[in-house]
C-alpha cells in the first residue's frame, strides 16, 4: 500500500487501546498480524501526553508531546514504521473538547492559569466564568470546608495532602490559609462541584476541564503536533472525540478539514433512532454506534417483548414507563451533578433580561431550563440544524407544565438564537444531561432486556424486521458510505458477544423468567430490578471470574443510584449485592443452574455472534474491529473491556485457518476469526464487491430466519433467531439468486443456484453464515 493509498478511506480498521501496559512498541509488534487479518489501518486510542496512570488517554494534559508512558515519540515512530512496513495506515483518536487537570503540575496550561489567573497566557484556553468565582477558579478537592486548615506551603507550592498547586508571584508570605486566600483559585469542598463550579467540564468529571477550540489560536495550539504528524504521513485519518462538547462542531470540522487536507475523519457522535448528522459537517460520518444498533436489533426477536415486559413489571412491582424514567433520570442529572452547568446557563440568560419578561424569577428560570434539558429528545441541536427538536421540546414542556409557560416562552427565543452564548451553552449542556441521565442512569435502572441497553440504542425499541434493516442499509449506502461501523468499543456497556448471547433470551423469555424467579427466591435482593440486571450480565458473560463479576455489579449498582451511589455507598446493601454474586460461585445449585442455562443458549449465542459480525463487517461503511473481538470476547463495561489481548493465540489460530482448516463453531472462537479475516481480506482486495446494496429475496418456511443482501459482487447470508430455527430447520427455504455456481469464501465450498434458488440447508451446513461470490 502506497502513501497515497493510506490517505484514502480505510477498507477496515482495528482499534488498539494503547497504555502503559500495552505500549506503542507492543502495538508495533502486532502490525504484521493486523495486516494478515486484513485491515488496512490501525486505529489507536489517544496518544498525546495524558494524566499519569491513565489507561485510556482521554485526559490529555499536554498537546505538544506523545505520551511517554505509552512509548513517547520514539515508540510512536517505531509503531508507524511497523505499520508502513506491512502496508498499513494509522487512524488517530483526538480529544479536542477537554484537558486533564487532576494533577495541575502535569498540565502546564492549567498550572499557568492557576498561577496567573486571568493574566495567564492560557486563560482563554479554558471555559471559565471568572466573574462568578470572584476572579478565582473553584477547584473541588477538599474533603470538607474545614480542610482548608490542612493546607501547607512546601517548596514554593500550596499542598493539600498529595495535591500540588502553584503560588502566584508575590503572594507566598503568611500562613497557608492566608496564602490560599490570595490565589487565583479557591480550593473548595468537593461536594460543591454539583452547584458552584465556574469552569466547563467534560460531563460531570471535575478533573477534565473544557477547552475553547472555537478560538483559532487554541485550535492551532492544541492541534499543531497532530497536524504535523498528518503532514508527515504518520497519521492518515482522525477520530474526533465528543464533538457535542464543542461550541461550534461545524466550524471545528471545517477548520480541521482544511488543516488536514480533508483526511478521512469520523466523529464520536451518538445519533438517536432516525436522527442524521447535519449535512454541512465535513466528516465521513460517526464512529458507528448507529450501525451497532441496527445490527443488534435485526437479531432480536420482537415476539419476546411481551413476556420480558411482564417479567420486568413483576420484578419492579409496577409498569415501567421508560420515557418517564428517562425524563426523571435526566432531571436528577440537571438538578444534581450538572447543576453547575445549569446555573451558569441561568446566569448567561439572566444577563439578557429574559426577553423583557420581568414576571419570570430565577427559580422559574432554573426549573424551566432543567425541564427543557430533561425533555430534549436528542443529545443536542446544532442551530440552525435541529431547531425542530427545540421547538418540539418547548411545546412538550408547555403542555406538561402550565406553571412554566411564561418561563419557557421567554427561553424559546433566547435558546433558538443560533450562535448566541445562551443557545450554544444550552447545546453544550443537553448532551451531558442525556449521556449521564440515559447511558449512565436509566440503562442501569431498567433491566427489562439489557441486550438493548447499549450506547446508541433505544431499550424501548424491541428488535426490528429484516425489511427495516435493509432500508437502513440502503439509506446508509446513499448518505454515509464511508462512515465507521462497529459492534464493540471501549465505551460499550457489553461486548458484542455478550449482547449476542443475551439476544437469545428474547426467543426463550419464559425459560429465562423461570430461572430468574428461582434465583431471586434463592438469593433475594431488595432491589429486584437490579438483581435482574446482575443475573442477565452474569449469564451473558459466563464463565467470568468472581473478581470481574463483583467489580461489575458494584459499578452497575452505583451507576443506577437506586440503592447505593458513588458519593454515598450503602454498605449493607452492597454487602447483600456481593453475597448474591458470590452465590453464583459458591452455591452448588445456583452454579449448576447457570451452567445448564448457559450451555443451552451458548450455541445460539455463537450463531448470533457470527451473524452479527458478518453484518457489521459487510454493511455499507468502514468496519472497525475492537481489539480482541476477532475471537469470542465476553466483556462487560470498562475497564473490563480493556483487558489484555492474547495476540500469540490469535496468530496461531489464523495460521491454522490459512492452512485450510475449517473450524467448528466451538469455544475456541476460530470460526469467528475465520469470518473476520475472510471478510476483511475480501474488502481490502476486492473493494468492487462492496460498492452497492440490494436485498436478496428469501422464500420458504424459515425465510424469517435469514438476512441476505448483495453488496455488488459479495452476497451476505446470515442466520437470525437461531433458537426458533433449531425447532424447525431450514426446510424449503431458498435464496433467490441468479442461476449458476457460487463459492462460499468461508468454507471454499461450491454451491449452485437453480430456477428454485439456492437451498439454504445445503449452504449453511457447517456455519450459520456465508459470503458468496460468483464461481
N, C-alpha and C positions, 0 to 999 in steps of 0.2 A: 504494500500500500504506500503510495507516494504521499508527500506532504499535502498536496492539493486534495488527494482522496480523503485524508484525515480531516481536513477542514470542512468537508461536506457533511451532510446529515448522516449520523451513525446508522448502521444497519441494526445494531443492537449494542446495549451497554451492560456492564457488570459492576454493581455497586460494591465498593470496598470501604469498610469502616477503619480508618487509619488512626491509630492512637499509640500510646507508649508501649502497649503490649503487642501491637502489630504495626511496626514502623514502615516507613517508606522503603527501606531496604528489603523488608519482608514482602512488601507489595511488588517490588521489582522481581522477586523470585517467582511470583505466580504469573508473570506476564505470558510465559510460554504456554502455561495451562489455559489461560483465558483465550489465547489465540487458537489453541486446539479445540476448545469448547465451541468457538465460532463467533464470539462477539467481535466487534470492530473497535470498541472503545472501552477502556476502564472508566469508571465513574466514581470519583473519590469524594469522601466526606471533606469538610472544610480543612484546609491545611495551613492557614495563616496562624501566627502565634496566638495561642489561647491560654486560658487560665490554667494554672498548674494543676495537674491531676485530671484535667478534662478528658473524658473518653469519647466525646462527640465532636468537639471543635466549634460548636455554635456560640461560644463565648470568647470571640476574638478580642484580644487586648492590644494588638499592635498589627496594623495592616501592612507594615513595611518588611516583614520577615516571615519566612516559612518556619513553622513551629519546631523548635529544637528537639522537644521531647518526641516528636514524630519523625525525626531524622534530619531536620534542618535543610538548608539549601543543597548540601552535598547529597543527602538522601533523596531529595526531590529530583535532582539531576540524574541520579542513578535510576530512579523509578522511570523517568521519562525515557532515558536511554534504553532501558529494558523493554518498555512498550514499543518504541520505534524499531528496535531490533526485530521484534516479532510482528511488525506492521500494524501496530495498534495506536490509536489516538487516546486523548485524555479529555474527559468532561470533568470540570471542577465545580464543586459546590461553593457558593459565595454567599456571605451573610452581610447584606448592606444595611439592615434595619437597626442593629444594636451592637453594643460593645460590652464585653465582660468587665465588671468593676468590683468584683468580690474582693480582690486584693488591689487597692488603689496603687500600691507601689509597683505592681506589674503592668499597669495600664498608664503609659506616660501621659496621654492626653487628659485622662481623668485626674491624675495626680496634679497636673499643672492647673486644672480648673479649681481643684480644692485648695491649692496653694495660693492662687492669684485671683480667684473669683471671676467677676465679670471682666476684669482686665486681662485675663488669660488669653493667649493667642488661640486657644482651643475652645473658648467659651461658646462660640457659635456652633460648634460641632454637636453639642448636646441640646436636647429639647427641655430646657429648664425654665420654670416660671420664677424668676428671681424676685419679682415683686411680692408674690405670695409668701416666699420664705424670708422676707425681710432682708434680701440681699444674700441669703445663705442657701446652700443646698442641704436639704434634710436627708440624713442617712440613718436608716432604721437598723441599728446594730446593738443597742443597749438591751440588756436583759430586763431592765426597768429604768424609770426616770432617775431613780436614786443611784444608779450605777455610774452617773457622771462623777461621783465621788471616787470611783475606782480608776479614773484616768491617771496616766503618768506621762511625764516628759522624759524621753530616753533618746540619747544621741540626736538631739535636734528634731525629734518627731513626737507626735502625740500618740500614745499607745493605750489600747483597751484590750487587755489580755494579748492575744497574738495579732490583733488588728493594728495596722500602722496607718497614720495619717500625717500629711505634711503640716508644717507650721509656716504661716505667712511671714515674710521678712519683717523684722521689727516688732514681732508680737510674742516673742518667746519668754518674756520675763513674767515672774509671778507664779502663783500656784497653777497646777494643771487645769483647774476649773477656770481660773482667770484667763489662761492661755486659750482654752477651748472657746470661751465667750468672745474672743477677738477674731476667730477664724471665719473664713468664707463658707463654712459648713457648720451644721449643727448635728451632733450625734444624738439620736432620739430613741426612745423605746421602740422596739421592733413592732409592737402592736399598733403603732401609729401609721404603719405603712398603708393600711386599708383606707385611711381618710385624709392623711396630712402630707403625703409626699408631694414634691413640686418638680419632679422630673419624670418624663415619659419613660415607661419600661417596656420590655417585651412581656406581654401578658401581665401577670402579677409577680414576675420574678424581679425582686429588688436589685439583684446583682447583674442585671442586664439593662443598661441604660440606652434609651433610644437615640439614634443618630439622625442628623438633619441632612441626608444626602440630596435633598432637593436643592441645597446650596451647591452651585457648581464647584466651588472651591473645596467643599467637603467631599463631594463625589470624586474629584480628581485625587485628593489626598488618600482616600480610602481604596481607590481602585488602581493606583499607579503601578504597584507590583504585579497585580493580576493581569492588567492590560499589557504590561511589558512581556509577561510570560505568553500571552496570546500572540503578540507581535513576533516573539522569538520562535513561535511554532511549538512551544511546550504544551500549551493548553489549546484545545481545539473546539470546545463547547462549554457552555456555562449553565449551571442550575442556580436559580435565584431563590434564596430562602425568604419566606414570609413577605411577599410583596404587599400584602394587605396592611402591613405596618407603616408603609411609606406614605408620605404626604401626597405624592404625585406619582403613582406607579407608571402611568403612561409616559410622563416626562422622563422618568428614570430609564425606562426601557428604550426610549428614543435616544437618549444620551449614550446608553450602553451599546446600542446597535451601531451608532456612528463611531464610537471609540474602538469597538472590537471588530470592525469590518463586517458587521452583520453575521457574526458567527452563530451557529445553532444554539439557541437559548430556550430553556423551559423554565416555568415559574412554579413554585410550590403554592399553588392556588387550589383551594377546595371549593368545588362547584356544587351547589345544591342540585338535585334532580331537575332537569330542564333548563338550568342556567348555563349561559355561554360566557366565555371571555369577551370583553369589549373588542370589537373588530379592529379598533385603532391600535391595539397593543402590538408592538413589534416583537413577537415571540412565536415560537413554533407551537406552543401550547403549554399544557400543565405537566406536572411530574407523574400524573396517572391515577390519582385516586378515583376519578370519574370512571376510568376504564375498569378499575378494580371492582367497583360496584356493579357495573354492567355484567362482568363475568360471574361474580358471585351470585347475582340474582337469578340468572338463567339456569343455574344448577340447583336451585332451591324449589321444592315442591309447594306451590301455593295451597294445595289441599291440606297441608298440615297446620295452617294458620288457626283454624277454629279450635282444635284440640289444645294447641300450645297456649292460645289465649285463655282458654278455660282453666288450664293448669296455673297460669300466671294469676288469674283472678282468685283462684282458690288459695294460693300461697300468700298473695298480698292482702286477702280479705276484702277486696273491693275491685271494681273495674278500674283499670289504669287508663286515664286519658293522657296519652303520650304528648299530645300538643300542649295540654295544660302543664304537664310535668316539665317540658322544655321551657315554657314561659317562666315557671316558678324557679327553676334552676338558674336561668339567666338573670332573673331578678335578684336572687341571692348573690350572684356574682357582681351585678351592678351596685347593689347596696353594700356589698362586703369587700371582697379582695380588690375590686376595681373601683372602689369608692373614690379614691384619689383622682382617677381619670375623669369620673363623672363630675366631681367637684370642680375640677379645672375647666371642664366644658361649661358648667354653670357660670363660672367667673368670666369666661370669654364672652358668653352670650349676654351676661349681665351688663357688660360694658356697652352693648349695643342698644340698651334701653328696652329690650324685649318688644321691638316693633311698636313702641309707644303704648303698650298695654300696661298701665300702672296698676291694674287690678290683679296682676299675677305676682305673687310674692315668691321669695326664694324657695320656700318649701314646696310650693306647687311646681315651680320650675324644675326642681330636682326630681320630684315624683314623675312629672311628665317625661323628662328625659329618660329616666330609668324604665318607664313603661314602653317608650319607643324602642329603646335598646333591647328590652326583653321580648318585644314583639317583632323585631326585624326578621324577615324570613330568610335572608341570605347573609353571608359573612359581612359584606359591605357593598356600598354603591361606589361608583367612580364618576361622579357627576360631570357631564350630563348623563352618562351611561348609568342605568339603574335608577333613574328618577321614579320609574313606576313602582319600585319597591318601597321607596319613601312615601309616596302618595298612598299606596295601599295600607301601609303601616299606620299612617296618620288616621285614615278612615277607620281602621280596626280599633285603634285606641279611643277615638272619639265615640264610637258605638259602645265600647265596653266600659268606658269610664266617663260618664257625662260630667262628673265633677272636674274633669281635666280639660274640657273642651276649650276654654279660654287660653290655657297654657299651651295646649297642643297647637291651636290655631296660630298663636304667636310664634311658636317654634317652627312651624311649617315653612314659612317664607324664609326664615333665617337659615334653616338647615338645607334648603333647596338652592341656595346661592352658590353655584359651583365656584370652587377656588377660594371661597372665603375661609377665614380661620375657623369659624364655628362649624361650617359644613365639613371641612377637612378633618377636624378633630372628632366630630361625630363618626365619620367614616373610619378613622383610625381606632376608635373605641368599640364600634359594633363588632368587629372581627374578634378581638379578645373576649368579649362578652359571650359570643357564640361558641368559641372554642372551649373556654373554661366551663360554660354552662352546659354544653351538649356533650362534647367529647370526653370531658373530664368530670362530669357530674351525672347527667341523665343517662349516659351509656352504662354507668355503673349502678344506677338505681333501677333501671327497667331491664329485668333479666328474662323477659318472655322467651327470647331466642337470640343468644348473644352472637351467633354467627353473623347477624345483621348489624351488630353494634360496632361498626368499623368506620374509620375516618373516610369521609366522602360518601358514606352510605346513608340510608334512611331506615331505621329499625321499624318504622310503621309500614314500609313497603315490603310486603312478604312475597318475594320472588317475582319473576317475570316470565313471559311466554317467549318461545323461540322467535316468533314474529317480531316481538318488541326488541329482542336482541339484534335481529337482522336490521331493523330500522335504525337502531342506534349506531350500528357499524357503518351503514351506508352514509349516515349523516357524518360520522367521524371521517370517513374517507373523503367526503366532499369538503369539510371545513377544517379538519385538523389532521391531515395525513402524516404530519411529521411530529405530532405530539408524542410524549412519552407514555408508555403503558407500564403498569406494574401490578404485582399481587402482594408483595411484602416490601416494607421499608423499615427504617429504624424507628418509625413512629406508629406503625400499625399496632392495634390492640392485641391482635393474634396473628400468627403467621398463616400463610395461605393453606398449609396442610392441616392446621388445627381447624380453620374455618371449613375446609373441605370435609373433614370428618364430622364436624358438628352439623353440616348440611344434611347429613343422613337422618338426624333427629326429626326433621320435617317430614320424612317418609315413614317414620316409626314413632309418632308422637304418643300413642297410647302406651307402648312399651317403655318409652322414656318416662312418662308420667308415673308409671307403676314403680320404676326404680327410684325415682326421686322421692316418692311418698315413703318407700321403705327406708331410704337413707335418712330422711328427715325424722321419721318416727324413731329410728335407732339412735340418731345423733341430733337432737333438737337444737335449734338456734333461734333466739328471739327474733332476729331479722331474717325471716324466711325467704324473701326475695334475694337477699344477699347470699344465703345458703344455696339457692338455686343457681345463682351466677357461679359460685365456687364449684359446685358439682359439675356444671357444664364445662368449665375450663379444665378441671382435673381430668374428666373423661376425654376432652378434646386433645390434651397434651400427654395423656398416659402412654407409657410409663415415664414419669418425671421424678426427679429426686425430691425428697421431702423438703430440702432447703429451698429449692426453686418454688415449690408449691406454697410454702409458708411465706416467702418473700412476696409472691404474687398476691396472696389473699390479704396480706396486711396493706399493701398498696391499694388494692381494689376497695377494701372497706373504708380506708381513709379518703380515697377519692369520692366514693359515694357520699360520705358525710352524713349518713343517716343514723349510724350507731356509734361511730367514733370518727375523729378527724385528725388531720395532720397537726393542727395547732393545739388540740385538746384531746389527746388519745384517752380512750376509756379503757383502763387496764382490765377490768373484769370482763368486759365484752370481748376484748381482743384475746384474752386467755381462753374463753369459750370457743372463739373462732379458730384459734390454733389447735385446740383439742379436737375440733371437727376434722381438720386436715390430718392430724395425727392418726385419726381413726382409719383413714384410707390406707394407712401403712401398718397399723398395729392391731386392728380388729379383723380377725381372720374372715369373718362372714362378709364384712364390707369389702375387704381386698378381693375376695373371691367374686363378689357381685360385680365390682368394677372390671376385674379381669374378664369375666364372662361377657359383659356387655361390650367392652372394647373389642374383644376377639370377634364378636358377631358383626360389629359395624365397621371394623378396620378395613376389610376388603372393599366395601362400598366407598369408604373414605379415600382409599387409594385410587379407585376409579375416578372419583370426583377430582382428586388432585391432578391426575394426568390430563383429564379433560380441561380443567381449569387452566393448567399450564399451557396446553396446546392452544386454547382460545386466546389467551393473553399474548402468546408469542407470535401468533399469526394474524391477529386482528389489525386493522389499519393503525399505523403509528410506529414508534420506535420502542421495541420492548426492552425493559430492564430486568435483569436477574439480580435479586438481592443476594448478597454473599451467602453461600452455603445452600441456597434453596434449590440448587440443581439436584440435590438428593432430598429425601424426606426431611423436613425441618419442623419440629413441633415446639415452637417457641411462643411465649406469651409476651406481654408488653415489656418495653425497655425497663431495665437493662438486660432482661432475659434474652431478647432477640439480638444481642450484641456479643454473644459468647464466641469463643474461638472456633474457627473453621478448620477441619481436618483436610487439608489440600492433598496430602500424600494419599489418603484413601480415594479421593476423587480422581487423582491422576491414574491410580491403579485401575479403578473401575472403568474409566474412559478408555484406557489402553485395552482392557478386555473387550469392550464393545467394538473397538476399532479392529480387533482380530476377528470380528464376525459373530460374536456371541449375542444371542437374542435372549435377554434375561426374563425370568419370571417376574410377575408383579408381587414382590415379596418385601421382607423387612429391609433388604439391602438398599433399596431406593435406586438400583441400577436402571430399572425400567423408566423412572422419571428422568434420569440422566440421559438415557437414550433419546427420549422425546426432546429434551432441551438441546442437546448437541446437534441432533439432526435438523431440527428446525432452524437453529441459529446458523448452521453452516449453509443451509439452503437459502436463507435470507441474505447471507453475505455473498454467496457465489452465484446466486440466480435472482437478483432483485426483480427481474422481469416477471417472475412468477407471482409477485406480490404487489401488483400495481392497481388492482381493481377490487370489486367486492360484489358478488352475486350469490344470493341464497341458492342452495341446491335443494330441489324437491325431494321429499321423502314420502313414500307410500307404505301402507301395510299396517298391521295390528299394533306394532310398537313404535310407530312413527314419532310419537311424542318423546321418545327416549333418545332422540338423536338431534344434534346440531351439526349442520353441514353447509359449507359455503365454498365458493371458488374465488380465490384471490387473483386470478388472472393466469393460471397455469398450475398452481398448487391448490388441491382440493382438500379441505379440512373436514375431518369426520370425528365427532366427539360424542361419547355416551353421556346422558344425563339421567337422573333419577334411577340409579342402579339397583337400589333395594327393590323397587317395584318391578324392574326388569327381570330380576332374578326369579320372580314368581311366574313369569310368562314366557321368557325367552324372546328372541327376535322374530320367530315365526316367518311370515311372508314379507317382512319389512325390506324395502329396497331403496337404494339411492337412484335417483333419476338422472344418470349421467349419460353423455353421448356414448353410443356403442363403440366397442373396441377394447383394447388392452390397456390396463393401468398398473402402475407399480407403487407399492407402499414403501415409502422411504424409511420407515421404522423397521420393518421385517424383511424388506427386499423381495417380498412375495409378489407374484404377478396375478392379477385378477382380471376378469373380463365382464364388461357390461354388455348385456344384450337388449333386445327390444323391451324386456320387462324391467330393465335397470340392472343395478349391481346388488346382489343379495348381501345384506349386511351380516347375516350369520356366517357367511363364508369369509367375509372380510375381517371381522373382529373376533377371530377365534383365539388369538394369542394375547392381544392387547385391547383395551377398551377404546383406543383411539387409532386413527390412521392419517397419514398425509400422502395423498395420491398425486402422481404426475403421469402424463401420457407415456406409455411404454413404447 
